[in-house]
Amino acid sequence: MGFVDFYLEPFRGKYADVQYSYLIELKYLTRSAFTDEKLKEALQKSESQLHQYAADARVVKHHRWF
């Protein structure tokens, strides 16, 4: 299994009051392959992947969940 495309974690040593981190998953659809159905599939896959990544031990151990 891979990992998220971008994981932005706050530098709490300097910014202790920052409460959020960000997981960003990118998908690419070529213009010739683009359909509403392909877009829907890509969004569903991304959402599923992001839920998996958010539960990964590497993310959880550095996180305070609010």
N, C-alpha and C positions, 0 to 999 in steps of 0.2 A: 504494500500500500504506500502511496506517495504521501505528500503532505501539502498543506495549504500553499498557495502561490505567494501570499504576503501575510505575515504575522507581525502586527504592530503592537508592541508592548510598551507601556509607559515606563519611564526611568524613575521609579519610585524613590530612589535614593536622593534625587533632586526635586522631584515633583510628587510628594507624598499624597497630595490631595486628588491626583488624577485617578479616576475610578474605572476607566474603560480601556480595554484592549480591542483590537480589530483583527478579524480573520477575513481575508479577501480571496475569493476563488474566481479565477478568470476562465472564461470559455470563449472559443473562437468559432464562428460560423462563417463560411465563405458566402459571398453575396449570391452565388449561383446555387448554393445548397440551402439557402435560408427559406424557411417556411414558418408559419405560426406554430405548427406542431413541433418542428425541430427546436424552436426557441423555448417552447414549453418543456420539452425533454431536457434541454440544457439547464434551465432554471431549476427543475426538480432534482437533477443530478447534483448541481451545485449546492442546493439546500441540504440534501442528504449528506454530502461530503463535509459541509461545514459543521453539521451536528456531530459527525464522527470526530473531526479535528478538535472541536471544542471539548470533547470528552477525553482526548488523548492525555496521558500522564504528563507529557512535556509541557502542555498548556496548563493543565489543572494545577500542577505544583507551583507555578509562578503566578497564579491568579487568586484574587479574592472575588468571588461571585456575589453580586448584589441582587 
